[in-house]
Amino acid sequence: METIIVHPKNNEEKKVIKAFLEALKIKFENFKTKSEESAYSPEFVATMERSIQDAKDGKVTRMKLDDIWK
C-alpha cells in the first residue's frame, strides 16, 4: 500500500483532516515534527527543573574560584 504524508498549515487544518480520516475509518498515525519534539529526554528535563528550583530555594553550595584551583 502507498503512504501519503500531509502537512497541515495550522491546527484547524489538522483537525479537519483527522475528522475526515476518522469519518472514512481510514487508519492514520500522528508524528511530531522535530520542532515539536524536545531535544532532551523527559528524565533530564525533570532533573534540570529540580536543580533550578533547588537553586531558587537556596539549596546550593557556593565555592570561590580560589578554592577550586587548590
N, C-alpha and C positions, 0 to 999 in steps of 0.2 A: 504494500500500500504506500501511497505517497504522503509526505509530510508537508504541511502548509504552515508557514510562520507568518504571523500577523503582528504588525507594530502599531497599536493604537496610539494616537497622539495625546490622549488625556484619559482621565478616569471615566468620563461619560462614555467615550467610545468603547473602553474596555468592558463596562457594564453591559452595553448593548450587544457586543459580540458574545460575551458569556451567556447572556439571556437567549440569544439566537441559537447558540450551540446546544444549550440545555433544552430548549423547546424542540429541537430536532433530534434530541437524545444522541448527540454526537459526543464521543469521549474526547476530552481535551485535558491538557496539563498546563499549569502555570509555572513559569520560571522567572525568577527575579533577574534583572539585569545587573551588571557589575556595579552600577551607580546605586542600586537599591540594597546591595549586599554589603555587610560590614567587612572590612578588610581584616578584622580581628575576631578571634573566637569569643563566644559569649563568656567563657570562664575568665579569659584575660580581661575583658571589659569589666566584669564584676570585680575582679581583683583591683583594677585601677580605680574604680569608683569607690571601693572601700578605702583605698590608700588616700584618695583625695579627701574623703570625709574624715579620716583619722587626722590628716594634716589640719583641716579646718577646726577639729576638736582639740587641737594642741597635742595630740598623741604622737609627738615626733622627738627625735634625738638630734640635737644640733651639734655640729662639730666645726671647729675652726680649721682653716687650711693648714696651719702650722701643726695641728695635732695629726693630720692625715699623713704628712710627709716625714714624720719622725722615724 
